[in-house]
């Protein structure tokens, strides 16, 4: 069965987290991804091997010094044969290297070129260095991560990296669709900050309308503990019918008639009553009872319990694969299912640094003697 992106060739020079996550999603859908890395060092993410492996499956690795004239010539040969080029340098670096969109599109007018950067290719923060926490700060996202004392919390999940990887994949797919109509490629400018601000769109709009960022959460929306100390989440956002079912199950019928606004205003007191009730039974018993009553509920998993979750197993969302070394690693599968093919199946483990260099150079016409010379000269 043919995967959706089979036949699409991607030259991937974007390193760290956003670029590799983007290209892994595209590779999972069948794209042929060639990862371009620096000789000797590779993607900086390789400094943490376990992290690198989680976002680089289904790819090949080529080592190449693009600052060397022959290295640049190899890159240009590859560009002629590719559909997509990705880069994650600071704005202006590709211009200095001579591998910017204008230069590469002259060689391949059908090329879809995607840049991923912190703040985008223009604007006053264009050249300011940053990482995920900086972009979340600028986007106003940390206002949603306050502790009980009103102090900001630094989130442990790098949502800016991940969201920009997803937006980059979306932009590339749109670019490929556009090319089918126009016959020409295009440039895709993805900003981690812009993506996070997009995710904050509802908050921005509601703050403008209501004059406040947080107008409170439903008393039925939160995390509680059972008698065994294990946690579970309730997800009643505003629905009166879910609230009435919850009150019936836990014996708080006196609160069943409260509407969503009343539940928000009385949340602290009701929350204490609910936790008192939940302390009477173990977590899993509450989860079972509330699922049977059709109330939004879920156990709070951790990294130890997640692989054994029956729903995770039923959807084949976590797989163990074997590296060339014989080591077994754990991977989270591609999260979309297609009716005509299996994109969850991992076809290739994460590559060793430069594992496919000889193979790739042979494919574009270099002899064994050429490859040996290029290695001796430090080009690959």
Buried (B, 14 or more C-beta within 10 A) or exposed (E): EEBBBEEBBBBBBBBBBBBBBBBBBBBBBBBBBBBBBBBEEBBEBBEEEEBBBBBBBBBBBBBBBBEBEBBBEBBBBBBEEBBBBBBBBEBEBBEEBBBBBEBBBEEBEBBBBBBBBBBBBEEEBBEEEBBBBBBBBBBBBBBBEEEEEEEBEEBEEBBBBBBBBBBBBBBBBEBBEBBEEEEEBBBBBBBBBBBBBEBBEEBBEBBEEEEEBEEEBBBBBBEBBBEEEBBBBBBBEBBBEBBBBBBEBBEBEEBEEBEBEEBBEBBEEBBEBBEEBBEEBBBEEBBEBBEEBEBBBBBEBEEEEEBEBEEBEEEEBBBEBEEEEEEEBEBBBBEEEBEEBEBBEBEBBBBEBBBBBBEBBBEEEBEEEBBEBBBEEEBB
